[in-house]
Amino acid sequence: MMQQMNGRSLDNFTFVLFGANSDLAARKLFPSIYKLALWGQLPEKYRVIGVARSPFDHETFRSFVRESITLNSPGTVTDEEHFARFCDNLFYVSLDLMEAGEYSRLGDEIRRGITEESSCNNLLFYLSTPPSLASHIIENLEKAGLGGRNPACEGWRKIVVEKPYGHDLESARELNCIVGGAFREEQIYRIDHYLGKEPVQNILVFRFSNGIFEPLWNRHYIDNVRITIAEDFGIRERGAFYEEVGLLRDVVQNHGLQLLASIAMEPPVDLSADAVRDEKEKVFRSLRPLSGEASRENVVLGQYEGYRQEKNVAPDSLVETFASIRFHIDNWRWKDVPFFMSAGKNLDRRVTEIVITFKCPPQNFFGPPESCSYTANQIAIRIQPEETIAIRFGTKRPGEELVTDPVFMKFDYNTSFETEKMTPYQRLLLDAMAGDQLHFIRQDQVESSWAFIDGIRDAFAGEVPEPYAVRSAGPEAASRLV
Ligand code: BG6
């Protein structure tokens, strides 16, 4: 019944995927589920039930899953027999997600898989659906007796909810109320795939497993922190989504603020999910609000030229595709250390990184005073496309003179370890199966991060974002901010 995986026990279960025909399911979820199967990381007995409106049957769904995996994770399906066995676990229920009455068919499909020996009545629901559907699905699950608070249910119930979790503080609270009505907090997994990335998880390990960095990790030694989430492509086919969401809600409220919290948090008392999330939450609560005038001084929003001509985008759209923000964290560790964040679409490079720049030594013997910024010590944590940590320090340039040049010491995940890495969704699905919430967002974090983002959005309401050229560094005004 129960399988041990790296010391964690995995129960047999049924995975119910709402939005089984979504882009996310095709690009990320199916390849990750198959990788779990391939790596022997699924329990002995499991069933995957895809749910969506499309009139698939089990066979067409299996073909869809296969196509998705072949397209998005080429070379993964090598063993046809193994793949056929995997397909035997895939099922499909077509239903109108808004119609409570149709959920009984889902209940029937779930019950069909429950035998005494399979105990597939452990249910992991996954909402890969547009945010506006989440509350309807949860209410309908509850009505169909499939919610987590149903006292009659045997086995466990968990639900994974995709970002964006609500679209502002008010809607996030409403959603929390609805999800909380059907599931307890320890059954709710609010997913942000950045938290499943190896180099992001490594921030915790890098900071707290090494004695040499933590003593310097504060306002006495650090001059500034820069977080960059730059993409060299536009919104692709997601015009309608972007018009509803915009970059602040799509990337900053979740990925960006989670990176910031990982860098700025205090050491947790232990590695339990709540201990770590408590420390992150304290960072969010220490962020100086950027509303009204403070937003003008510390935030630049931009929109790439040509965005308004994208499919499903309004010709006079005010939606931002770029944001540059100067954060202030008002606590003892970080007071007066600016954290800069730049995130945007259609920029001149694709990179996600965090650069921590240290203060210059009190006296600069080895060059004119301004040369310090050229050799200042830095720790650069690159999350993608490379997965590296580089430390910059000054060293003597060979020759007669005593002058410094900056050099780098570099660690690269790909050359230092030979093991194949898990995909972020593979890792997070495994965590959800095993009941580990460490890398998932807690309700209070969702609310405090929305409160912060809402302040900025209100301050810029009705304003035209600064235009910037495609494949540039973003709007001119953003460089002035830094
Ligand atoms: C998603 C956003 O959450 O993250 C996308 O909706 C963004 O707009 C993507 O492109 C970035 O993820 P990654 O893993 O490619 O950096």
Residues whose N, C-alpha, C, O or C-beta is under 5 A from the ligand:
A	BS01	BG6	D250
